[in-house]
Amino acid sequence: QVQLEESGGGLVQPGGSLRLSCAASGSVFGANVMGWYRQAPGQQRELVATITSGGFTNYADSVRGRFTIARDNAKNTVYLQMNSLKPEDTAVYYCNVRRQRVALPGDYWGQGTQVTVSS
């Protein structure tokens, strides 16, 4: 029903920047929450940031002030601008779309993209 295509991950030095993109296709509909989660080896998956269709954002305390989430509703695309990256940010980042349509709710995940912060 919904496919998520992620891009933008890679290797970056501490203090550097990366921009992740996630394009959703299929029966997404407008009412949804898009976001990013991450999981490091041996760690539990954690929320990074989310953004509603109305533009309301939520950030993990660990990334607040460094990361910025944005979305393009016309393109059903969510972005994560990551600045001042730290080694602790190293993880697999997963795009998420939660469809809030009452008649057809859904929760979808991307395949994950590796972000490695290392000197």
C-alpha positions as CSV (number, residue, x, y, z in Angstrom):
1,Q,0.0,0.0,0.0
2,V,2.7,2.4,1.0
3,Q,6.4,2.3,-0.1
4,L,9.1,4.4,1.5
5,E,12.3,5.2,-0.3
6,E,15.1,6.5,1.9
7,S,18.3,8.2,0.8
8,G,21.1,10.4,2.2
9,G,22.9,8.2,4.7
10,G,26.6,7.7,4.8
11,L,29.8,8.3,6.7
12,V,30.6,11.7,8.1
13,Q,33.1,13.2,10.5
14,P,32.1,14.5,13.9
15,G,30.7,18.0,13.5
16,G,29.6,17.3,9.9
17,S,26.2,17.3,8.4
18,L,23.9,14.9,6.5
19,R,20.5,15.2,5.0
20,L,18.2,12.3,4.9
21,S,15.2,12.1,2.6
22,C,12.2,9.7,2.5
23,A,9.7,9.7,-0.2
24,A,6.4,7.9,0.3
25,S,4.3,6.5,-2.5
26,G,1.0,4.7,-2.6
27,S,-2.1,5.2,-0.5
28,V,-0.5,7.7,1.9
29,F,-3.2,10.3,2.0
30,G,-2.7,13.7,3.6
31,A,-3.4,13.0,7.2
32,N,-0.3,11.4,8.5
33,V,2.6,11.7,10.8
34,M,6.0,11.3,9.2
35,G,9.2,10.8,11.2
36,W,12.6,9.3,11.8
37,Y,13.6,6.7,14.2
38,R,17.1,5.2,14.8
39,Q,18.6,2.0,16.3
40,A,22.2,1.4,17.2
41,P,23.5,-2.2,17.6
42,G,22.4,-3.6,20.9
43,Q,20.2,-0.6,21.5
44,Q,16.5,-0.1,21.5
45,R,14.9,1.8,18.7
46,E,14.3,5.4,19.6
47,L,12.4,8.3,18.2
48,V,14.5,11.0,16.5
49,A,11.9,13.4,15.2
50,T,8.4,13.5,13.9
51,I,6.3,16.0,12.0
52,T,2.5,16.1,11.4
53,S,0.8,17.1,8.3
54,G,0.1,20.4,10.0
55,G,3.7,21.0,10.6
56,F,4.0,20.3,14.3
57,T,7.3,18.8,15.2
58,N,8.7,16.6,18.0
59,Y,12.3,15.9,18.7
60,A,14.3,13.7,21.0
61,D,16.2,15.7,23.6
62,S,19.5,14.3,22.3
63,V,19.0,15.9,18.8
64,R,17.1,19.0,19.6
65,G,18.8,22.0,18.3
66,R,21.0,20.0,16.0
67,F,18.5,18.2,13.8
68,T,15.6,19.7,11.8
69,I,12.7,17.7,10.4
70,A,10.7,19.1,7.5
71,R,8.1,17.7,5.0
72,D,6.8,18.5,1.6
73,N,3.1,17.4,1.6
74,A,2.8,17.7,-2.1
75,K,5.6,15.2,-2.6
76,N,4.8,13.1,0.4
77,T,8.5,13.5,1.4
78,V,10.1,14.0,4.8
79,Y,13.6,15.3,5.4
80,L,15.9,15.2,8.3
81,Q,18.7,17.8,8.3
82,M,21.4,16.6,10.7
83,N,24.0,19.1,11.8
84,S,26.8,19.0,14.3
85,L,26.8,15.2,14.2
86,K,28.3,13.3,17.0
87,P,29.6,9.7,17.2
88,E,26.5,8.9,19.4
89,D,24.3,9.6,16.4
90,T,25.7,6.5,14.6
91,A,22.8,4.2,13.9
92,V,20.5,2.9,11.3
93,Y,17.8,5.5,10.6
94,Y,14.3,4.4,9.7
95,C,11.7,6.5,8.0
96,N,8.2,6.1,9.4
97,V,4.8,7.1,8.1
98,R,1.7,6.7,10.2
99,R,-1.5,7.1,8.2
100,Q,-4.3,8.6,10.3
101,R,-7.1,8.1,7.9
102,V,-9.9,6.6,10.0
103,A,-11.2,4.2,7.3
104,L,-7.7,3.0,6.4
105,P,-5.1,3.4,9.2
106,G,-1.6,2.3,8.6
107,D,2.0,2.3,9.9
108,Y,4.8,1.9,7.5
109,W,8.6,1.7,7.7
110,G,11.5,2.3,5.4
111,Q,14.3,-0.2,4.9
112,G,16.7,1.9,7.0
113,T,19.8,3.8,6.1
114,Q,23.1,3.7,7.9
115,V,24.5,6.9,9.4
116,T,28.0,6.6,10.7
117,V,29.8,9.5,12.5
118,S,33.5,8.8,12.9
119,S,36.8,10.4,12.5
